[in-house]
Amino acid sequence: MLRPKMKVLPDAAMVEPAGTYSVSGEQPYFLKRADRSAKPAGTLPAGSKVKLVSKGDAGLCLVEDSEGRLIHTAFAGLRPVLA
């Protein structure tokens, strides 16, 4: 099998690692991607553990909560859980 030559990608090619995050303070979540003026579907309690699925624009990200739901919430309110 032939392999392509190895090359180093620029720093801009780095992506946010998917991992476990903790909610730093009580914050709203949305079931659909919406702007912050929409009514939230609920609230994540402080200390909740979520898995980052994707970091979007406008400060919102898609996470999976402990019940397996995919929800949108503010990325600024998440803190990485260090292993």
C-alpha positions as CSV (number, residue, x, y, z in Angstrom):
1,M,0.0,0.0,0.0
2,L,1.3,3.4,-0.9
3,R,1.0,6.2,1.6
4,P,1.0,9.9,1.0
5,K,4.0,11.9,2.2
6,M,3.6,13.1,5.7
7,K,3.1,16.9,6.2
8,V,2.5,19.1,9.2
9,L,-0.8,21.0,9.2
10,P,-1.0,24.7,10.3
11,D,-2.4,25.5,13.7
12,A,-5.6,26.7,12.0
13,A,-6.3,23.1,11.2
14,M,-6.7,22.2,14.9
15,V,-10.3,21.4,16.0
16,E,-11.8,21.6,19.5
17,P,-11.4,18.1,21.0
18,A,-14.6,16.2,21.8
19,G,-14.6,15.5,25.5
20,T,-16.4,15.8,28.7
21,Y,-17.3,19.3,30.0
22,S,-18.9,20.5,33.2
23,V,-21.5,23.2,33.3
24,S,-20.0,26.0,35.5
25,G,-23.3,27.5,36.5
26,E,-27.0,27.0,35.8
27,Q,-27.7,27.8,32.2
28,P,-30.5,27.4,29.6
29,Y,-30.5,24.9,26.8
30,F,-32.4,24.7,23.5
31,L,-33.6,21.6,21.6
32,K,-33.2,23.4,18.3
33,R,-30.5,25.7,17.2
34,A,-31.9,29.1,18.0
35,D,-30.8,32.6,18.9
36,R,-30.8,33.5,22.6
37,S,-34.1,35.4,22.3
38,A,-36.0,32.0,21.9
39,K,-37.6,30.4,24.9
40,P,-35.3,27.7,26.4
41,A,-36.4,24.1,26.6
42,G,-35.0,23.8,30.1
43,T,-32.0,24.5,32.3
44,L,-28.8,22.6,32.9
45,P,-27.9,22.6,36.6
46,A,-24.4,23.7,37.7
47,G,-22.0,20.7,37.7
48,S,-23.9,18.8,35.0
49,K,-21.6,16.7,32.8
50,V,-22.0,17.0,29.0
51,K,-20.1,15.8,26.0
52,L,-19.2,18.3,23.3
53,V,-20.4,17.3,19.9
54,S,-19.7,20.5,18.0
55,K,-18.8,24.1,18.7
56,G,-20.9,26.4,16.6
57,D,-20.9,30.1,16.0
58,A,-22.7,32.8,18.0
59,G,-21.5,31.3,21.2
60,L,-23.7,28.2,21.1
61,C,-22.5,24.6,20.9
62,L,-24.1,21.2,20.5
63,V,-23.7,18.8,23.5
64,E,-25.0,15.5,24.6
65,D,-26.3,15.5,28.1
66,S,-26.3,12.6,30.6
67,E,-29.7,11.4,29.3
68,G,-28.4,11.2,25.7
69,R,-30.3,14.2,24.4
70,L,-28.6,16.5,21.9
71,I,-29.1,20.0,23.1
72,H,-27.7,23.5,22.3
73,T,-26.2,25.6,25.1
74,A,-23.7,28.4,25.6
75,F,-20.1,27.2,25.2
76,A,-18.8,30.0,27.5
77,G,-20.6,28.2,30.4
78,L,-18.7,24.9,30.0
79,R,-15.4,24.0,31.6
80,P,-13.3,21.0,30.5
81,V,-13.2,18.0,32.9
82,L,-9.6,17.1,33.3
83,A,-8.8,13.4,33.4
